[in-house]
Amino acid sequence: MLQSLLADHTRYEPGERLLVLNSASDPAIARLAQRPGAGEILLAEDNIAACAQAQTALQHAGKAGRQVAFHEYAEREEAGTVDVAVMNLLYQPNNAWMHYGLQLALYALKNGGRLYIEGAKDRGILSLAKRVQDVFGNLETLEISKGQRVIHALKREARASTIVAPQFAAFACGKLDEGTALLLDALDVRVTDHALDLGCGSGVIGVHIAELASKGQVMLVDSSLVSVEAARRLLAQRGLTNAQALASDGIQAVREQRFTLIATNPPFHQGGIQTTAIAERFIREAAQVLLPRGRFYLVANRFLRYEPVLRECFGEIEEVAGNSRFKVLRATGRPAPLFLDL
C-alpha cells in the first residue's frame, strides 16, 4: 500500500469541514472520516472513478462525501467556508494543477484554516513548499519519512487570490503527442462507422474520427470531468454534430451500445505509479462493446506488453504502425457465433 502520512498529521476536529483537493484516491481520506464527530467532507475531484472509490470507502466509514468538480470549485462554492484542506501530490498530473490546488485552498479556507500537503521530492514537494510560503506567508514541515514529507500552513488573514483553473492543454502543453499522431495516421475510418474514443482526453482522436465518419456517430468518454469539458469544447469548435463527449468510468456510460471502431491511447500511470491495469481494463471492456469484425486500435509505448491480453479478448491482432518508441496495435472483434439448427 502506498504510504500516506496525511491521516497521521492532519488535525481535523469534530464538526469541521474538510476539503480534499484532487486527492480522493488517498486512503487517508477514509481514515479521517472515521474520526469521532467528523464533519462534512468535500471531494474537489475531477476524476469520477476516483470519487466513486472514495465515496465507497467513506460509506464503509459511515460518512458521505459530496463531490464538486475540482476545476469548477470556485464557481460553485463560497469562499472561506472550509476548516481543513488536504492534498497529496501523488495524484496531481503536473505543476499547474498543484499550484491551482494552492489557489483553491487559499480561496476555500476560513481565516485560521489549515492546509496539509503530502508529497515526495521527485513529485515537486520542495518547490511547492516555497510557493506555499509565498502564498500563505508561513510554512511548517511536520514529518519527513522514506522520501515523503508533510507540510502545513495556516491561513492567517484574508488574502487576494485569483482562481484560474488550468486548461486541459496543460497536460501536453497543447501539442499532439507522438503516440497519438501515429495512431491517427494508422486509423482506418469508414464514413458510416459507429465509433468510440475510449479515454478521450482532450478529444483529438474522437474529433479526427468524427470528421471522417461524417455519416456515422462517435462517442468520446473519459473519467476526467475536465477532459470531457475540453473534448466538448473541441467538438463545438469544429462544428461536429455527429459526436458526443460523456463522463464515464471506462465504458460505463456506453455499455449498451455497440461499435464498429474503437480507438484508445490509454494512460499507463495512475497516481504517479506506472501501471498496465488501465489499458488492460480498456482492452477487456472494448471487447465487450465491439461488434464482430469491428476494429480496435491501441497505441502504447513499445515496452508495454499488451499483446497477451489482446489475444485473450480478440480475434486477429497485428502491429499496423510504430517506431522505436511507440506501436499501434489493431485487433479485430471475434466473429459472431454460428448457431446451427439440429
Wavefront OBJ file of the C-alpha trace (Angstrom):
o trace
v 0.000 0.000 0.000
v 1.283 3.471 -0.826
v 2.457 5.355 2.235
v 0.223 8.256 3.271
v 1.133 10.464 6.195
v -1.818 12.834 5.858
v -4.073 10.979 8.284
v -1.348 10.940 10.945
v -0.680 14.669 10.798
v -3.958 16.309 9.762
v -5.769 17.990 12.665
v -9.449 17.534 11.874
v -11.712 18.418 14.800
v -15.359 17.348 15.371
v -17.783 19.262 13.173
v -15.129 20.796 10.928
v -15.453 20.853 7.123
v -12.713 19.006 5.252
v -11.794 19.806 1.633
v -9.956 17.114 -0.355
v -8.037 18.716 -3.228
v -7.968 16.338 -6.207
v -6.768 13.522 -3.926
v -9.863 11.353 -3.483
v -7.822 8.190 -4.092
v -5.691 8.761 -0.995
v -6.546 6.134 1.673
v -6.005 8.843 4.288
v -9.437 10.272 3.453
v -11.304 7.211 4.749
v -9.181 7.263 7.910
v -10.007 10.906 8.528
v -13.711 10.175 8.027
v -13.564 7.617 10.853
v -12.681 10.237 13.447
v -15.424 10.893 16.014
v -17.656 13.792 15.016
v -16.085 14.172 11.563
v -17.864 16.962 9.724
v -18.726 17.400 6.058
v -16.183 16.096 3.563
v -15.984 17.898 0.223
v -14.287 15.982 -2.575
v -12.966 18.593 -5.007
v -12.243 15.939 -7.610
v -12.310 15.790 -11.415
v -11.904 12.028 -11.739
v -15.294 10.372 -11.353
v -13.739 6.926 -10.884
v -11.531 8.159 -8.026
v -14.504 9.944 -6.498
v -16.694 6.831 -6.649
v -13.923 4.822 -4.996
v -13.602 7.425 -2.236
v -17.343 7.598 -1.655
v -17.490 3.817 -1.268
v -14.690 3.961 1.306
v -16.436 6.813 3.124
v -19.706 4.877 3.223
v -17.885 1.992 4.899
v -16.726 4.534 7.482
v -20.313 5.690 7.955
v -19.724 9.004 6.215
v -20.896 10.544 2.942
v -18.690 12.688 0.742
v -20.008 15.450 -1.527
v -18.294 15.868 -4.907
v -17.544 19.198 -6.531
v -15.563 19.336 -9.773
v -12.005 20.362 -8.898
v -11.700 22.778 -11.819
v -15.102 24.371 -11.039
v -14.896 24.623 -7.240
v -14.582 28.414 -7.050
v -17.562 28.797 -9.403
v -19.812 26.576 -7.296
v -18.734 27.029 -3.664
v -18.435 30.081 -1.431
v -15.048 31.333 -0.267
v -13.857 30.977 3.320
v -16.120 28.124 4.411
v -13.650 25.247 4.955
v -11.686 24.459 8.115
v -9.143 21.977 6.726
v -7.794 21.282 3.229
v -5.586 18.346 2.225
v -3.719 17.492 -0.967
v -1.439 14.624 -1.992
v 0.950 15.455 -4.829
v 0.929 11.838 -5.984
v -2.463 12.410 -7.612
v -1.711 15.733 -9.339
v -0.882 15.450 -13.063
v 1.591 18.351 -13.170
v 2.753 21.573 -11.532
v -0.110 23.616 -12.944
v -2.616 21.514 -11.022
v -0.567 21.672 -7.812
v -0.398 25.448 -8.000
v -4.105 25.638 -8.747
v -4.717 23.495 -5.655
v -2.896 26.108 -3.558
v -5.027 28.894 -5.006
v -8.127 26.863 -4.268
v -7.057 26.151 -0.685
v -6.457 29.861 -0.066
v -9.888 30.618 -1.528
v -11.764 27.911 0.364
v -10.207 28.087 3.845
v -11.538 30.231 6.653
v -9.127 32.536 8.447
v -7.278 30.192 10.761
v -7.964 27.272 8.420
v -5.273 24.626 7.946
v -3.678 23.238 4.786
v -1.802 19.910 4.751
v 0.135 18.641 1.749
v 1.941 15.329 1.339
v 4.472 14.673 -1.395
v 7.851 13.342 -2.364
v 10.886 15.246 -3.601
v 10.550 13.772 -7.078
v 6.921 14.957 -7.190
v 7.915 18.566 -6.512
v 7.217 18.964 -2.797
v 10.294 21.155 -2.193
v 9.457 23.720 -4.871
v 5.794 23.639 -3.864
v 6.762 24.289 -0.243
v 8.440 27.523 -1.340
v 5.268 28.538 -3.139
v 3.182 27.693 -0.048
v 5.434 30.021 1.961
v 4.892 32.774 -0.601
v 1.125 32.276 -0.854
v 0.262 31.661 2.816
v 3.113 33.581 4.473
v 4.017 30.625 6.696
v 5.129 27.007 6.429
v 5.885 24.095 8.733
v 7.335 20.689 7.848
v 5.620 18.119 10.063
v 7.470 14.945 9.056
v 9.999 13.575 6.595
v 9.863 9.789 6.183
v 11.102 7.452 3.453
v 11.254 10.189 0.857
v 7.828 11.571 1.737
v 7.116 14.725 3.683
v 4.077 16.502 5.054
v 3.955 20.291 5.109
v 1.445 22.517 6.855
v 0.327 26.128 6.540
v -2.258 28.359 8.225
v -4.481 30.886 6.528
v -3.846 33.770 8.903
v -5.700 36.543 7.101
v -7.857 37.228 4.094
v -5.575 37.280 1.062
v -6.411 38.124 -2.519
v -6.428 35.025 -4.698
v -7.065 34.809 -8.408
v -8.523 31.404 -9.224
v -7.582 30.260 -12.712
v -8.224 26.583 -13.391
v -5.657 25.075 -15.778
v -6.916 24.091 -19.209
v -6.587 20.502 -20.351
v -3.837 21.547 -22.763
v -1.558 21.922 -19.740
v -1.195 18.119 -19.716
v 0.659 18.065 -23.057
v 1.483 21.764 -23.496
v -1.203 21.919 -26.178
v 0.786 19.738 -28.625
v -0.191 16.492 -30.307
v 1.930 13.786 -28.708
v 3.926 11.362 -30.844
v 1.894 8.283 -29.978
v -1.424 9.921 -30.808
v -0.037 11.169 -34.125
v 0.963 7.612 -35.059
v -2.478 6.337 -34.102
v -4.287 8.941 -36.194
v -2.215 8.066 -39.250
v -2.927 4.349 -38.804
v -6.672 4.518 -38.225
v -8.934 3.043 -40.885
v -12.079 5.146 -40.512
v -15.161 4.457 -42.609
v -17.761 7.053 -43.381
v -20.563 5.192 -41.567
v -18.586 3.997 -38.528
v -20.214 3.960 -35.102
v -17.034 4.687 -33.149
v -15.796 5.053 -29.585
v -12.837 7.119 -28.340
v -12.117 5.336 -25.061
v -10.307 7.569 -22.550
v -10.667 10.520 -24.891
v -8.593 13.124 -23.050
v -8.969 16.448 -24.874
v -10.840 14.706 -27.707
v -8.254 14.767 -30.500
v -8.792 11.147 -31.552
v -12.583 11.310 -31.386
v -12.686 14.564 -33.344
v -10.449 13.086 -36.057
v -12.752 10.081 -36.371
v -15.908 12.237 -36.387
v -14.566 14.345 -39.239
v -14.029 11.216 -41.361
v -17.127 9.258 -40.247
v -19.427 12.019 -41.471
v -22.420 9.662 -41.830
v -21.663 7.817 -38.626
v -21.669 8.551 -34.908
v -18.791 8.939 -32.436
v -18.855 8.681 -28.656
v -15.988 10.147 -26.621
v -15.691 9.025 -22.983
v -13.314 9.814 -20.137
v -13.393 9.580 -16.343
v -11.935 13.103 -16.056
v -14.508 15.898 -15.954
v -12.024 18.484 -17.181
v -11.084 16.207 -20.092
v -14.717 15.795 -21.097
v -15.194 19.559 -20.936
v -12.149 20.050 -23.181
v -13.435 17.424 -25.636
v -16.844 19.093 -25.800
v -15.193 22.426 -26.421
v -13.142 20.971 -29.275
v -16.207 19.340 -30.846
v -18.026 22.663 -30.726
v -15.071 24.496 -32.249
v -15.026 22.045 -35.176
v -18.805 22.248 -35.579
v -19.218 18.478 -35.301
v -22.763 17.316 -34.602
v -22.172 13.591 -35.097
v -20.149 13.209 -31.878
v -20.815 13.412 -28.156
v -18.457 13.519 -25.128
v -19.547 11.897 -21.866
v -18.071 11.466 -18.410
v -17.695 7.726 -17.955
v -15.695 5.284 -15.865
v -14.461 3.146 -18.733
v -17.368 2.053 -20.939
v -19.975 2.510 -18.199
v -21.905 5.290 -19.981
v -21.976 3.441 -23.328
v -22.204 -0.157 -22.171
v -25.459 -0.785 -24.061
v -24.077 0.494 -27.375
v -22.093 -1.466 -29.969
v -19.283 -0.078 -32.111
v -17.623 -0.835 -35.420
v -14.484 1.109 -34.421
v -12.840 1.741 -31.041
v -9.597 3.676 -30.542
v -7.618 4.464 -27.416
v -4.372 5.976 -26.202
v -4.639 4.720 -22.615
v -2.684 6.195 -19.705
v -0.079 3.968 -18.106
v 0.301 5.947 -14.889
v -2.156 6.067 -12.019
v -1.442 8.224 -9.012
v 2.103 8.741 -10.261
v 2.753 4.979 -10.438
v 3.341 3.112 -13.700
v 0.629 0.530 -14.333
v -0.829 -1.501 -17.190
v -4.114 -2.010 -15.336
v -5.978 0.853 -17.008
v -5.098 -0.213 -20.547
v -5.837 -3.869 -19.791
v -9.226 -2.869 -18.450
v -9.864 -0.774 -21.584
v -8.964 -3.769 -23.759
v -11.343 -6.109 -21.931
v -14.163 -3.557 -21.937
v -13.644 -2.720 -25.615
v -14.087 -6.415 -26.436
v -17.498 -6.294 -24.751
v -18.867 -3.498 -26.961
v -17.027 -4.068 -30.261
v -19.149 -5.626 -32.991
v -17.976 -8.823 -34.725
v -15.285 -7.889 -37.253
v -15.095 -4.417 -35.720
v -11.666 -2.760 -35.387
v -9.945 -1.896 -32.129
v -6.840 0.324 -32.210
v -4.482 0.933 -29.292
v -1.255 2.959 -29.204
v 1.288 2.294 -26.472
v 4.920 2.676 -25.556
v 6.812 -0.161 -27.206
v 7.978 -1.682 -23.916
v 4.408 -2.201 -22.656
v 3.230 -5.763 -23.294
v -0.476 -5.584 -24.089
v -0.402 -8.349 -26.704
v -1.256 -11.212 -24.299
v -4.499 -9.634 -23.086
v -5.373 -8.580 -26.638
v -5.050 -12.215 -27.746
v -7.347 -13.277 -24.904
v -10.068 -10.838 -25.933
v -9.964 -10.526 -29.719
v -9.508 -12.444 -32.932
v -6.752 -11.199 -35.226
v -4.016 -8.924 -33.835
v -1.313 -7.061 -35.724
v 1.008 -4.093 -35.379
v -0.033 -1.606 -38.059
v 2.316 1.301 -37.283
v 5.131 2.240 -34.962
v 8.657 3.449 -34.401
v 11.375 2.826 -31.834
v 9.258 4.339 -29.048
v 5.614 3.541 -29.860
v 3.495 0.872 -31.507
v -0.051 0.912 -32.854
v -1.864 -2.397 -32.427
v -5.060 -3.342 -34.264
v -7.338 -6.114 -33.098
v -10.437 -7.461 -34.799
v -13.632 -8.361 -32.992
v -14.330 -12.070 -32.802
v -16.825 -13.381 -35.391
v -20.388 -13.830 -34.223
v -21.069 -17.405 -33.059
v -22.605 -19.685 -35.652
v -25.782 -21.351 -34.493
v -26.858 -24.498 -36.348
v -30.331 -25.961 -36.430
v -30.144 -29.544 -35.241
l 1 2 3 4 5 6 7 8 9 10 11 12 13 14 15 16 17 18 19 20 21 22 23 24 25 26 27 28 29 30 31 32 33 34 35 36 37 38 39 40 41 42 43 44 45 46 47 48 49 50 51 52 53 54 55 56 57 58 59 60 61 62 63 64 65 66 67 68 69 70 71 72 73 74 75 76 77 78 79 80 81 82 83 84 85 86 87 88 89 90 91 92 93 94 95 96 97 98 99 100 101 102 103 104 105 106 107 108 109 110 111 112 113 114 115 116 117 118 119 120 121 122 123 124 125 126 127 128 129 130 131 132 133 134 135 136 137 138 139 140 141 142 143 144 145 146 147 148 149 150 151 152 153 154 155 156 157 158 159 160 161 162 163 164 165 166 167 168 169 170 171 172 173 174 175 176 177 178 179 180 181 182 183 184 185 186 187 188 189 190 191 192 193 194 195 196 197 198 199 200 201 202 203 204 205 206 207 208 209 210 211 212 213 214 215 216 217 218 219 220 221 222 223 224 225 226 227 228 229 230 231 232 233 234 235 236 237 238 239 240 241 242 243 244 245 246 247 248 249 250 251 252 253 254 255 256 257 258 259 260 261 262 263 264 265 266 267 268 269 270 271 272 273 274 275 276 277 278 279 280 281 282 283 284 285 286 287 288 289 290 291 292 293 294 295 296 297 298 299 300 301 302 303 304 305 306 307 308 309 310 311 312 313 314 315 316 317 318 319 320 321 322 323 324 325 326 327 328 329 330 331 332 333 334 335 336 337 338 339 340 341 342
